[in-house]
Amino acid sequence: GMEFEPRPGILALLAAASLALATAAAAARGADLAAEAKALAELNLRKFGEGYTTRIDNRRHLVYVSALDPGAFDRVVGMLGPYADAQRSLLFPAPFQWNVTVVLPTLSDYRESHPPAEASGYYRPATRTLTSMSLSDVLVHEFTHALHHSDQVRANQRHPVWISEGLATLFQRSRVREGKIESLLDAGLAVLRESVRQKRVRSLAALCAMDQEAFSLDAEACYPHARYVMLYLHRQGKLREFYETYKSHYASDLTGVKALEATLGKPLDEIESDWRRWILELKPPWRPARPPTSHLGILMRRVPEGVRVEGFLRGSAAERAGVLKVDDIVISVAGHATPTAQKLAEAVGSCKPGEVVEIEIIRDGRTTVVKHVLGAVRQ
């Protein structure tokens, strides 16, 4: 839309008018959004065509467009709805101020949508559209970006990358229990602990000041770092206080350092040493054993969305189980995204041998979930 800077003279007039309009607009907007949601659903059905279904959630302003089988589709809707509700009581009290379209496409349609490299899902703020092959952690990560985007626009703010990726990565590994969000440890902890132990982790001040490009260039280190600062706040019940404090002092505290100090009641260097001590006390769910203690036994090749099954090791768990097939693309194991073979090894290693895990795969162009028992490595 058009953007302009109004002259001071008309500001008072605008303020008075907008107050009167706001109340009427809220009621009208609900009806408008519902009409728009219907139009969006029809538009997407025309665009994607055969094999797609849509579902509209007017209460949460969500339009789902899906190529999944009905069971998988129900699972996604059953996961995102309660997650959105739980976030309203945790971080983002206001509902979406627009319709967000959630597209769960076929692989060929996904690839035609120009996804970012090495991603099994992504959110585009410009079109308010989340497109995902992932039906688990990456989907929740991107949905968190969608919620956060709406909240930033409402506040007329743009938050730094450590906050937006820290929050998205925090909730990527979480579960909703009785309407509350519980954050879990993830496979990234082992590597982060190691860099804290060897004093290789960058300072908190440096993390908070990073721009998008620098953050992305050192993604392996930055994502877990930002995540575990957020987890530290969440586990102390201070995440919301931090976020609210940050938003209210945004103009004078872009990086969020002052908000951290105010929330935790300490100068940054003390927060830093407390945080490092806390990291070293956490028990990672996965320890990099050489070789890992549990495994699948597949030969793999990297593809943009994840790891493709090329074949099986003779007598391996995967070959015996017959659950995975050649050409399946594995995108998550036990809720851990597997964009690379290394991440797949970490995800499998965070489980116990003999454990039955859910593996998310793309098969025949559609995402599906299979259950698989993990084998033990024979020494």
GIGI-V581560 format. One record per pair of residues at least 6 apart in sequence whose ideal C-beta (glycine too) atoms are under 6 Angstrom apart, sorted by sequence separation. I is the first residue (numbers start at 0). GAP is how many residues later the second one is. D is the distance in Angstrom with one decimal. If there is no record, write none. Layout:
{{I | GAP | D} {I | GAP | D}}
This chain:
{{115 | 6 | 5.4} {194 | 6 | 4.5} {232 | 6 | 4.4} {252 | 6 | 5.8} {311 | 6 | 5.1} {317 | 6 | 5.3} {331 | 6 | 5.7} {337 | 6 | 4.1} {350 | 6 | 5.4} {55 | 7 | 5.6} {65 | 7 | 4.7} {114 | 7 | 5.4} {122 | 7 | 4.6} {131 | 7 | 4.7} {151 | 7 | 5.8} {173 | 7 | 5.3} {174 | 7 | 5.4} {214 | 7 | 4.8} {260 | 7 | 5.9} {263 | 7 | 5.3} {299 | 7 | 4.5} {300 | 7 | 4.9} {311 | 7 | 3.9} {329 | 8 | 5.4} {44 | 9 | 5.8} {54 | 9 | 4.3} {173 | 9 | 4.7} {232 | 9 | 5.1} {300 | 9 | 5.0} {337 | 9 | 5.6} {359 | 9 | 5.4} {245 | 10 | 5.1} {53 | 11 | 5.3} {120 | 11 | 3.1} {172 | 11 | 4.6} {256 | 11 | 5.9} {259 | 11 | 6.0} {297 | 11 | 5.1} {298 | 11 | 4.5} {335 | 11 | 3.6} {357 | 11 | 5.3} {358 | 11 | 5.3} {129 | 12 | 5.1} {298 | 12 | 4.2} {40 | 13 | 4.0} {52 | 13 | 5.6} {119 | 13 | 4.7} {120 | 13 | 4.6} {169 | 13 | 5.5} {172 | 13 | 4.2} {245 | 13 | 3.9} {333 | 13 | 6.0} {357 | 13 | 5.9} {358 | 13 | 5.1} {119 | 14 | 4.3} {244 | 14 | 4.4} {297 | 14 | 5.8} {332 | 14 | 4.0} {40 | 15 | 5.8} {51 | 15 | 5.4} {308 | 15 | 5.4} {332 | 15 | 5.7} {355 | 15 | 5.5} {356 | 15 | 5.9} {50 | 16 | 5.5} {129 | 16 | 5.6} {147 | 16 | 5.8} {296 | 16 | 4.1} {120 | 17 | 4.3} {241 | 17 | 5.7} {244 | 17 | 5.3} {308 | 17 | 5.6} {333 | 17 | 5.4} {355 | 17 | 5.1} {112 | 18 | 5.4} {119 | 18 | 5.0} {120 | 18 | 5.5} {206 | 18 | 5.7} {244 | 18 | 5.5} {36 | 19 | 4.8} {122 | 19 | 4.4} {296 | 19 | 2.3} {308 | 19 | 4.7} {354 | 19 | 5.4} {296 | 20 | 5.3} {297 | 20 | 5.0} {43 | 21 | 4.3} {120 | 21 | 4.9} {241 | 21 | 4.3} {296 | 21 | 4.7} {307 | 21 | 5.0} {352 | 21 | 5.7} {40 | 22 | 5.4} {122 | 22 | 4.5} {240 | 22 | 5.1} {295 | 22 | 4.8} {39 | 23 | 4.7} {109 | 23 | 5.4} {122 | 23 | 5.1} {143 | 23 | 5.8} {144 | 23 | 5.2} {305 | 23 | 5.0} {306 | 23 | 4.9} {333 | 23 | 4.2} {350 | 23 | 5.6} {352 | 23 | 3.5} {33 | 24 | 4.9} {59 | 24 | 5.2} {124 | 24 | 4.9} {143 | 24 | 4.3} {304 | 24 | 5.6} {305 | 24 | 5.4} {332 | 24 | 5.9} {237 | 25 | 5.3} {305 | 25 | 4.0} {36 | 26 | 5.1} {302 | 26 | 5.8} {304 | 26 | 5.9} {332 | 26 | 5.3} {140 | 27 | 4.6} {143 | 27 | 4.8} {32 | 28 | 5.6} {99 | 28 | 5.2} {100 | 28 | 4.6} {101 | 28 | 5.0} {102 | 28 | 4.5} {331 | 28 | 4.2} {330 | 29 | 4.9} {97 | 30 | 5.6} {139 | 31 | 5.8} {140 | 31 | 4.1} {306 | 31 | 5.6} {329 | 31 | 5.5} {139 | 32 | 5.6} {191 | 32 | 4.3} {305 | 32 | 5.5} {305 | 33 | 6.0} {327 | 33 | 4.4} {328 | 33 | 4.1} {306 | 34 | 5.7} {60 | 35 | 4.1} {136 | 35 | 4.6} {327 | 35 | 5.2} {62 | 36 | 5.4} {67 | 36 | 5.2} {187 | 36 | 3.7} {191 | 36 | 6.0} {306 | 37 | 5.3} {60 | 38 | 5.0} {61 | 38 | 5.7} {62 | 38 | 4.7} {63 | 38 | 5.0} {64 | 38 | 4.7} {65 | 38 | 4.3} {66 | 38 | 5.4} {66 | 39 | 4.6} {299 | 41 | 5.3} {231 | 43 | 5.5} {161 | 45 | 5.3} {99 | 46 | 5.1} {161 | 46 | 5.7} {208 | 46 | 5.2} {207 | 47 | 4.1} {322 | 47 | 5.0} {182 | 48 | 5.4} {207 | 48 | 5.4} {207 | 49 | 5.3} {322 | 49 | 4.9} {160 | 51 | 4.8} {182 | 51 | 5.1} {320 | 51 | 6.0} {295 | 52 | 5.8} {96 | 53 | 5.6} {291 | 53 | 5.6} {294 | 53 | 5.9} {95 | 54 | 5.0} {160 | 54 | 4.4} {168 | 54 | 5.2} {293 | 54 | 5.8} {91 | 55 | 4.9} {169 | 57 | 5.3} {291 | 57 | 4.0} {293 | 57 | 5.8} {168 | 58 | 4.0} {316 | 58 | 2.8} {39 | 59 | 5.9} {75 | 59 | 5.4} {91 | 59 | 4.8} {293 | 59 | 4.0} {86 | 60 | 5.6} {165 | 60 | 3.4} {169 | 60 | 4.2} {285 | 60 | 5.7} {39 | 61 | 5.8} {164 | 61 | 5.4} {165 | 61 | 5.8} {169 | 61 | 5.8} {36 | 62 | 5.0} {35 | 63 | 5.7} {79 | 63 | 5.9} {166 | 63 | 5.9} {285 | 63 | 4.8} {161 | 64 | 4.5} {165 | 64 | 4.2} {203 | 64 | 6.0} {285 | 64 | 3.5} {284 | 65 | 4.5} {32 | 66 | 5.8} {203 | 68 | 4.9} {296 | 78 | 5.9} {195 | 80 | 5.2} {293 | 80 | 4.4} {294 | 80 | 5.8} {294 | 82 | 5.5} {195 | 83 | 4.9} {292 | 84 | 5.9} {192 | 86 | 5.8} {290 | 86 | 5.3} {85 | 90 | 4.8} {89 | 91 | 5.6} {154 | 92 | 5.5} {82 | 93 | 5.8} {85 | 93 | 5.6} {156 | 93 | 5.2} {162 | 93 | 5.9} {81 | 94 | 5.0} {189 | 94 | 4.2} {85 | 95 | 4.8} {188 | 95 | 4.2} {189 | 96 | 5.6} {189 | 98 | 5.9} {186 | 99 | 5.0} {184 | 100 | 5.3} {90 | 149 | 5.9} {186 | 149 | 5.4} {90 | 152 | 5.5} {186 | 159 | 4.2} {186 | 160 | 5.9} {186 | 163 | 5.1} {132 | 172 | 5.5} {119 | 185 | 4.8} {119 | 186 | 5.9} {135 | 196 | 5.3} {133 | 197 | 5.5} {136 | 198 | 5.4} {135 | 199 | 5.3} {137 | 199 | 5.1} {136 | 200 | 5.3} {119 | 211 | 4.5} {117 | 221 | 5.1} {135 | 224 | 5.9} {132 | 229 | 5.9} {134 | 232 | 5.6} {132 | 234 | 5.2} {106 | 255 | 5.3} {107 | 257 | 6.0} {106 | 258 | 4.3} {105 | 259 | 4.5} {105 | 260 | 5.8} {66 | 299 | 5.9}}
